[in-house]
Amino acid sequence: MQYNTQAKRLRLPEYGRSIQNMVDYCKTLADRGERQKCATGIINIMGNMFPHLRDVNDFKHILWDHLAIMSDFDLDIDYPYEIISKEKLNARPEKLPYNFTRATFKHYGKYVEDMIQHAAAMEQGEERDALIYMIANHMKKLFIAWNKDNVDDRKIFDDLAMFSNGAIVLTEEDVRLRDVRDLVGGNMGGSIGKKRLQNSNNRKQK
């Protein structure tokens, strides 16, 4: 008795050994016309195995590619599509270009630094104030998650000023960030701090 573990390895296991045996048999047919009919029949069976994928773009094309792969690109028939080449199938993908830019402080991350730079370049107004207030509260939340202790708003304001090269200057008298319990609980709302931020900017403009 022969077990599947003793048989040759399947090139596309999702189709099963019966389909692979059909492909192997198709390769043995001497008449080209018979091979073509046999290949078309195999494609129809393969398609019926995955009816939920029939609406996928190029579904038929994918099936013919799979037939070529299962035949080890050794099935002499007229393919209705330009099938994938053996060289392209076995080629290694190109390396992805990773961004190795390091964040100044890992607990804030590079995206926070980028958001601060964006906010610093914005025109004065409510939209800028709202963004700065949101960023400051998010920085406080990240700092607490990293340090596990409370943090003074002054520390957040100092970091904001540093990242923005002095373009964003806040004080504890003008702005009060959310309470630690609100930040940990996910309540990022509130208008007290934003209102004070707007009043602070108004006074600076005067």
N, C-alpha and C positions, 0 to 999 in steps of 0.2 A: 504494500500500500504506500502510495506516494503522498507526502504532506506538502502543503504550500511552503513551509519553511525550507523544504529541500528544492523547490523550484527556483527558477531564476528571478531576480529582483524585478518588481514591476516598475516601469518608468513613470507611470502616472497611476498610483494606487487607488485614486478616487473612482476610477472606472472599473476596477476589479479585474480578476484574472480571466474571466470569460471573454471580456472585450479584448484583452491582450492576446488571447489565443486566436480570436477571430482575425486580428491584425496579422499575426504570424502566419495564419493560414492564407490570408489574402496575398501575402508576399510570395507564396509558393505557386500561385496560379500562373501558368505559362502564357495564357492568352491575355493580351493587354485589355481587350474589351471586357473580359470576365473580371479582371482585377478592378476595372473601373466600376462595374456594377456592384461588386462586392464591397468596395470602399464606400460607395454611396449608401449602401445598406447599413454599413457599420456606423456611418455618420448619423443616419436616422435613428438608430438605436441609442447612440450616445446622446443625441438631443432629447430623446424621450426620458432619459434618466434624470434630466434636470429641467423639467418643464417650467419651473419658476424663473429660469434665467433666459427664457426665450425673448423677453423684451429688452435684454441687455444689448447695447450697441455692438455690432460685429459678432453676434453670437455664433453664427455659422462659420465665420472666419476663424474664430477661436477653436471651434471643433476640428476644422481641417488642420490647424496648427498642431492640435493635440494628436491627431491621427499621424501626422508626420513624425512627431516626437516618439510616439509609441512604436513606430516602425523603424526607429533609429535612422530616419531620413533615407531609408532604403526601399521605399515603395514607389515603383515606377508607374505612375498614373498621371493624368492631366488634372492638376489641382485647379479649382475654380478661383482661387485667390493666390496671391503671392505669399507663400508661407514663410515663417521665420526660418532663418538659416541656423545650421548647427553651430557655427562659429559665434553668432550673436547670442544664441541661447546659453552657451557656456562662457561667454565673456563676463568678466567681473564688472560690476557697476562702478561708475566714477565715484571718487570720494566726495562726500558732501563738504562744502566750505563752512566750517564751524567758526563762530565768532569767539575769539579767545580774549576779548576785551574784559579786563577784570574790573569788578566793582570796587569802589573805594572802601566801603563797608559792606561786608557780605550780608549782614542782617537786613540791610535795606535792599540790596540788589541793584543791578544796572538799570532796570526799567524805572525805578523810582528816581534815579539820578536823571534819566532822560526826561521824565515828566516834569521835574523841577526846572530843567533847562527850557522846556517848552513853555511852562508857566511864566518864567522870568522874561521870556521874549514877547509875551502877550501885552496888548495895550491895557492900560488901567481901566478897570470897570468891574461890574458885578460878576461876569463870567470868569475873569482872572481871580477875583477874590474867592469865589466858590471853589475853583480848582485848587488854589493854594490851601484853603481850609481842609479840603478833602485829602490832599497829599499829606499835610501835617498830621492829621488824625491817623492816616494809614501808616505813616512813619512811626508814630507812637505805638500803634498796635504791633508792628513788626519788632520794635525795640523790646517791648514787653515779652513777646513770644521768645525772643532770643535771650534776654537777660533774666527773665522770670521774676524780676522785681519791678517795683514802681519806677517811674521815670518822671523827672521834672519837665514841664513844658519848655523851660529854658534850654534844656539840652536839645530838644527838637528844633527850636528856633535857631540855635547856634549852627546846627547841621544844615538847616535850610539856607541860612546866610552863606555858609561855606560852599555848598553845592551850586548856589546861584551866583557866586562871586559878588555877593553883597547886593544883588538886585532885589532880593526878598528879605526884608528886615521886619521882624515881628517882636513884640514885647509882651510879657505876661500881663502888663497893665492894659494893653489894648485887646488881646486875644486870649481866650480861655478854651483849650482843647477839651475834647470829650473826656469824661471820667473813665477810669480804667475798667470799671464794671460794665459800662456801656460799650466800650470797644471790644472787650472779650465776648460780650453777649451779642455782638453784631449790630448794635444800635448806633449807626453812624450819622444819624440825623441831628436835628437841633439847629437853632438859628442864632443862639446867643453869641457863639464864637464868630460866625460869619458876619453878624451885624457889627460887632466890635471891630472886625477886620476892615469892614467898609469905612467905619468912622475913622479908624487909624489912617487909612490911605487918604481920606478926604482931608484930614488935618495936615498930612505931609504935603499934599498938593497945594494947600494954602500957604 
